[in-house]
Amino acid sequence: MLEEITTNARQIQEQLLGEILSKNAETEYLQGFLHGQTDKQLFKKNVPIVTYDDIKPYIDRIANGKASFDILLVEPLIGAGTAGGQPKLIPITAESANVTEALGNLHLSLM
């Protein structure tokens, strides 16, 4: 598995970006940049690299009870985590929790 994901990293990342854009194109956040389109080149051109502080207002709205599926993600949130022990709310979906668990298991197997 490790060899496959490192050998085909670019292809896997391009495919993953396409899936994310297809799922989340109608969210409030991406609408502001892509207007409902899912083109990867348009994403790369229009969506800036951001910091936590840039998206914190969106996360705060979710934390304050606004339905999350229309703001940042279409998937329902199952919880929130922290970043590096710092008090930052990091939205967690079932899919992201599964990926985190798989990466943790991979890390353990390599150790």
WOGINOR-V445640 format. One record per backbone hydrogen bond with DSSP energy under -0.5 kcal/mol. CO is the residue of the C=O (numbers start at 1). NH is the residue of the N-H. If there is no record, write none. Layout:
BEGIN
co:CO nh:NH
co:CO nh:NH
END
This chain:
BEGIN
co:1 nh:5
co:2 nh:6
co:3 nh:7
co:4 nh:8
co:6 nh:9
co:8 nh:12
co:9 nh:13
co:10 nh:14
co:11 nh:15
co:12 nh:16
co:13 nh:17
co:14 nh:18
co:15 nh:19
co:16 nh:20
co:17 nh:21
co:18 nh:22
co:19 nh:23
co:20 nh:24
co:21 nh:25
co:24 nh:27
co:25 nh:36
co:27 nh:31
co:28 nh:32
co:30 nh:33
co:30 nh:34
co:30 nh:35
co:31 nh:35
co:34 nh:37
co:39 nh:43
co:40 nh:44
co:41 nh:45
co:42 nh:46
co:43 nh:47
co:46 nh:48
co:51 nh:54
co:51 nh:55
co:52 nh:55
co:52 nh:56
co:55 nh:58
co:55 nh:59
co:56 nh:60
co:57 nh:61
co:58 nh:62
co:59 nh:63
co:60 nh:64
co:61 nh:66
co:62 nh:65
co:67 nh:70
co:68 nh:71
co:68 nh:72
co:68 nh:73
co:70 nh:28
co:71 nh:29
co:76 nh:94
co:79 nh:92
co:81 nh:90
co:82 nh:84
co:83 nh:86
co:86 nh:83
co:86 nh:88
co:88 nh:90
co:89 nh:91
co:90 nh:81
co:92 nh:78
co:92 nh:79
co:93 nh:97
co:94 nh:98
co:95 nh:99
co:96 nh:100
co:97 nh:101
co:98 nh:102
co:99 nh:103
co:100 nh:104
co:101 nh:105
co:102 nh:106
co:103 nh:107
co:104 nh:108
co:105 nh:109
co:106 nh:110
co:107 nh:111
END
